[in-house]
């Protein structure tokens, strides 16, 4: 506003932003709503610091799903005293919804054939090719939801020489 300019009571003249403690707004799909609660830890990344994880805590869980998108708005807050993050940055967030036991294999052990993923298990001194259902990928490892069980030996780095039925010493 400049001197002499007409200002009404509802005219915004300044915007104050506290960037020492910031809010992270998340949208949670309907399928995960029952697992979200206040106090839960959220890890997130922003493009400016692509290889660095930041932590926030859920402070507010929306009362209802949005009709158009069938998701829930959740807000988390985090300490930004170093002021590295700026309001308006986009973030990719992860919320731990619980734990379960599942085998985890190196991504290099998977072979892709169209839309399916395969890996080789050592069974009775022979390679056995199996179709698997992969889960989340993190740090070069993939969770296997179906197709292999904990404790089975697999080929860690699959190559073109690996074939179903190949003898293993």
C-alpha positions in Angstrom: 0.0 0.0 0.0 1.3 3.4 -0.9 0.6 6.8 0.8 -2.8 8.1 -0.2 -4.1 4.7 -1.5 -7.6 3.8 -0.4 -7.7 0.8 2.0 -10.8 -0.9 3.2 -10.9 -2.9 6.5 -10.9 -6.2 4.5 -7.9 -5.3 2.3 -4.8 -7.4 2.9 -1.8 -5.2 3.4 0.8 -7.6 4.7 1.4 -11.4 4.9 3.4 -12.7 7.9 4.9 -16.1 7.6 6.6 -18.0 10.5 9.1 -20.2 8.8 10.8 -21.5 12.0 8.0 -24.0 12.4 6.3 -25.0 9.2 3.3 -27.1 8.1 3.4 -30.0 5.6 0.0 -30.6 4.0 -0.6 -34.2 2.9 -3.4 -36.0 1.1 -3.9 -39.6 2.3 -5.8 -42.1 0.0 -9.0 -43.5 1.4 -7.5 -47.0 1.7 -4.9 -45.7 4.3 -7.2 -43.4 6.4 -7.7 -45.9 9.3 -3.9 -46.1 9.8 -3.3 -42.3 10.1 -3.3 -40.6 13.6 -1.9 -37.6 15.3 1.6 -37.9 16.6 2.7 -40.2 13.7 6.1 -39.6 12.1 6.3 -38.5 8.5 9.5 -38.4 6.5 9.7 -36.3 3.4 12.0 -35.0 0.7 12.0 -31.8 -1.4 13.5 -31.3 -4.9 16.1 -28.8 -3.6 17.5 -31.3 -1.2 16.7 -34.5 -3.2 18.9 -36.9 -1.2 18.1 -35.6 2.3 15.2 -36.8 4.5 13.3 -34.4 6.7 11.0 -35.4 9.6 7.6 -34.0 10.6 4.9 -35.1 13.1 1.2 -35.3 12.2 -0.6 -32.6 14.2 -4.0 -32.5 12.4 -6.1 -35.2 10.8 -9.1 -33.9 8.7 -12.6 -34.8 9.8 -13.8 -36.0 6.4 -12.7 -37.2 3.0 -12.8 -34.7 0.1 -15.7 -35.7 -2.2 -14.0 -35.1 -5.5 -10.7 -37.0 -4.8 -11.7 -39.4 -2.0 -8.7 -38.5 0.1 -8.1 -37.1 3.5 -6.2 -33.9 4.2 -3.6 -34.3 7.0 -1.2 -31.6 8.3 2.2 -32.3 9.9 4.5 -29.8 11.4 8.3 -29.7 11.5 11.1 -27.6 12.9 12.7 -25.3 10.3 14.9 -23.2 12.6 17.7 -23.4 10.0 15.3 -21.9 7.5 16.5 -24.1 4.7 13.0 -25.0 3.5 10.7 -22.3 2.1 6.9 -22.1 2.1 5.4 -23.4 -1.1 7.9 -26.1 -1.8 6.5 -29.4 -3.0 7.4 -32.5 -1.0 7.2 -36.3 -1.4 6.2 -37.8 1.9 6.2 -41.2 3.5 4.1 -42.3 6.5 4.8 -45.6 8.1 1.4 -47.3 8.3 2.6 -50.3 10.2 5.0 -53.2 9.9 4.8 -56.7 8.5 7.3 -59.5 7.8 8.2 -59.9 4.1 11.3 -60.8 2.2 13.4 -58.0 0.8 15.6 -58.6 -2.3 18.1 -56.5 -4.2 16.6 -54.8 -7.2 19.4 -56.4 -9.3 18.0 -59.8 -8.5 14.8 -59.1 -10.5 14.3 -59.8 -14.2 11.5 -57.9 -15.9 9.4 -59.6 -18.6 6.7 -57.3 -19.9 4.7 -56.3 -16.8 5.8 -59.2 -14.7 8.9 -59.5 -12.5 10.8 -62.7 -12.0 13.6 -63.9 -9.7 15.6 -67.1 -9.4 15.4 -69.2 -6.2 17.9 -72.0 -5.4 15.8 -75.1 -4.7 17.2 -78.7 -4.6 20.5 -77.5 -6.1 18.7 -76.1 -9.2 17.5 -72.6 -10.2 13.8 -72.1 -10.1 12.4 -69.1 -11.9 9.4 -67.5 -10.0 7.0 -64.7 -10.9 6.8 -62.4 -7.9 4.6 -59.6 -6.8 6.9 -56.7 -5.9 6.0 -54.1 -3.2 7.7 -50.9 -2.3 11.3 -50.1 -3.4 13.7 -48.3 -1.1 17.5 -47.8 -1.4 18.0 -50.4 -4.2 15.9 -53.1 -2.4 12.4 -54.4 -3.2 9.9 -55.9 -0.9 8.4 -59.2 -2.2 4.7 -59.6 -1.4 4.2 -62.9 -3.2 6.4 -65.5 -4.8 9.2 -66.1 -2.4 9.4 -66.6 1.4 11.8 -65.5 4.1 14.9 -67.6 4.2 14.9 -68.9 0.6 18.2 -68.4 -1.3 18.0 -66.3 -4.4 20.4 -65.2 -7.1 21.4 -61.7 -6.0 22.4 -60.4 -9.4 20.6 -62.0 -12.3 22.1 -62.2 -15.7 21.3 -63.6 -19.2 23.1 -66.9 -18.3 20.5 -67.7 -15.6 17.8 -70.2 -16.7 15.1 -72.2 -15.0 16.4 -75.6 -14.0 20.1 -74.7 -14.3 22.1 -76.9 -11.8 23.7 -75.0 -8.9 26.7 -76.2 -6.8 
